[in-house]
Amino acid sequence: MNRWTPGEAEIEKQLRGGDLQQVTGGRSNGAALLDKAQRTLDTARSIAQADPNSAYTLTYDAARHAGTALLAQQGLRPTSRGGHYALERALRGQFGQGFRAFGTMRRRRNELEYPDLPDESASADEARQALDDAQALIDAAAKLLPTLGIF
């Protein structure tokens, strides 16, 4: 399988800067992470009405697992230095605006986890929208995964 060429410059820049690193062996198989993404989303869906904040956080985690699965399939992963923002940049750079929702979810999750105001919370509608967005990301990742080769 050939190397995925869209966004090569972004990936190479992140590798040089230490925001991403290359991995081999079992760590370069994204299938398990994609399965984890769906399980996490299913759990989030089950609590969305009762606990929208926790559901939103879990939903973000599901989307993050799906994105990480795509990188893993290419023999890549974010470092602790690059973190979640490196993943966002890699997804946008390689797979375009279809993964834009991940950035929105990442920023909102940060607002919920590190609030400026003590009563910051997600609404049930906001959690439901995030669930839909994350499912779309997981579905897109499932289609992309078999087309990706090692970077």
C-alpha positions as CSV (number, residue, x, y, z in Angstrom):
1,M,0.0,0.0,0.0
2,N,1.3,3.4,-0.9
3,R,2.0,6.3,1.5
4,W,-0.9,8.7,1.9
5,T,0.3,11.9,0.1
6,P,-2.2,14.6,1.0
7,G,-0.8,16.6,3.9
8,E,2.7,15.1,3.7
9,A,4.4,18.5,4.4
10,E,2.3,18.9,7.6
11,I,3.2,15.4,8.8
12,E,6.9,15.8,8.0
13,K,6.9,19.2,9.8
14,Q,5.3,17.6,12.9
15,L,7.8,14.7,12.8
16,R,10.7,17.1,12.7
17,G,9.3,19.2,15.5
18,G,8.6,16.3,17.7
19,D,4.8,16.7,17.8
20,L,4.4,13.3,16.0
21,Q,6.5,10.2,16.1
22,Q,6.8,7.0,14.0
23,V,5.7,3.7,15.5
24,T,6.0,0.1,14.2
25,G,4.6,-3.3,14.8
26,G,1.3,-3.7,16.6
27,R,1.2,0.0,17.3
28,S,0.8,0.7,13.6
29,N,-2.6,-1.1,13.4
30,G,-5.5,1.3,13.8
31,A,-8.3,-1.3,13.8
32,A,-8.3,-1.7,17.6
33,L,-8.4,2.0,18.2
34,L,-11.3,2.4,15.8
35,D,-13.2,-0.3,17.7
36,K,-12.4,1.5,20.9
37,A,-13.7,4.7,19.4
38,Q,-17.1,3.1,18.6
39,R,-17.4,1.5,22.1
40,T,-16.6,4.8,23.8
41,L,-19.2,6.6,21.6
42,D,-21.8,4.0,22.5
43,T,-21.1,4.6,26.2
44,A,-21.4,8.4,25.7
45,R,-24.7,7.9,23.9
46,S,-26.0,5.9,26.8
47,I,-25.5,8.8,29.3
48,A,-26.0,11.8,27.1
49,Q,-29.4,12.8,28.5
50,A,-28.6,12.2,32.2
51,D,-25.0,13.7,32.1
52,P,-24.3,15.9,29.1
53,N,-20.9,17.0,30.3
54,S,-19.5,13.5,30.8
55,A,-21.1,12.5,27.5
56,Y,-19.4,15.3,25.7
57,T,-16.0,14.4,27.2
58,L,-16.5,10.7,26.2
59,T,-17.7,11.7,22.8
60,Y,-14.6,13.8,22.3
61,D,-12.5,10.8,23.4
62,A,-14.2,8.6,20.9
63,A,-13.4,11.1,18.1
64,R,-9.8,11.3,19.3
65,H,-9.5,7.5,19.2
66,A,-10.8,7.5,15.7
67,G,-8.3,10.1,14.6
68,T,-5.5,8.4,16.4
69,A,-6.5,5.1,14.6
70,L,-5.9,6.8,11.3
71,L,-2.4,8.0,12.3
72,A,-1.6,4.6,13.9
73,Q,-2.5,2.9,10.6
74,Q,0.2,5.1,9.0
75,G,2.8,4.2,11.7
76,L,2.3,7.6,13.4
77,R,1.2,8.9,16.8
78,P,1.1,12.2,18.6
79,T,3.7,12.7,21.3
80,S,3.0,14.2,24.7
81,R,4.6,17.4,23.3
82,G,2.2,17.6,20.4
83,G,-0.8,16.1,22.1
84,H,-4.4,16.5,20.9
85,Y,-3.6,19.6,18.9
86,A,-1.0,17.7,16.8
87,L,-3.7,15.2,16.1
88,E,-6.1,17.9,15.0
89,R,-3.5,19.4,12.7
90,A,-2.6,16.0,11.2
91,L,-6.2,15.2,10.6
92,R,-7.0,18.5,8.9
93,G,-3.8,18.5,6.9
94,Q,-4.3,15.0,5.6
95,F,-8.0,14.5,5.4
96,G,-9.4,18.0,5.0
97,Q,-12.4,19.8,6.3
98,G,-14.4,16.7,6.8
99,F,-12.4,16.4,10.1
100,R,-13.0,20.0,11.1
101,A,-15.5,19.0,13.8
102,F,-12.7,17.4,15.7
103,G,-11.1,20.8,16.3
104,T,-14.4,22.2,17.5
105,M,-14.9,19.3,19.8
106,R,-11.3,19.6,21.2
107,R,-11.8,23.3,22.0
108,R,-15.2,22.7,23.6
109,R,-13.9,19.8,25.6
110,N,-11.1,22.0,27.0
111,E,-13.7,24.6,28.0
112,L,-15.7,21.9,29.9
113,E,-12.6,20.3,31.5
114,Y,-10.9,23.6,32.4
115,P,-13.8,26.1,32.9
116,D,-13.4,29.8,33.3
117,L,-16.7,29.9,35.2
118,P,-17.7,27.2,37.8
119,D,-21.1,26.6,36.1
120,E,-19.8,25.9,32.6
121,S,-21.7,22.9,31.2
122,A,-22.8,21.2,28.0
123,S,-26.4,21.1,27.2
124,A,-28.2,17.8,26.1
125,D,-28.6,19.3,22.6
126,E,-24.8,20.1,22.5
127,A,-24.0,16.6,23.6
128,R,-26.3,15.1,20.9
129,Q,-24.7,17.2,18.2
130,A,-21.3,16.1,19.3
131,L,-22.5,12.5,19.2
132,D,-23.5,12.9,15.6
133,D,-20.3,14.6,14.7
134,A,-18.2,11.9,16.3
135,Q,-20.2,9.2,14.6
136,A,-19.5,10.9,11.3
137,L,-15.7,11.0,12.1
138,I,-15.7,7.3,13.1
139,D,-17.5,6.4,9.9
140,A,-15.1,8.4,7.8
141,A,-12.1,6.8,9.6
142,A,-13.5,3.3,9.0
143,K,-13.6,4.1,5.2
144,L,-10.1,5.6,5.2
145,L,-8.3,3.1,7.4
146,P,-7.9,0.3,4.7
147,T,-6.6,2.8,2.2
148,L,-3.7,4.0,4.4
149,G,-0.1,2.8,4.2
150,I,2.9,3.4,6.4
151,F,4.1,7.0,6.3
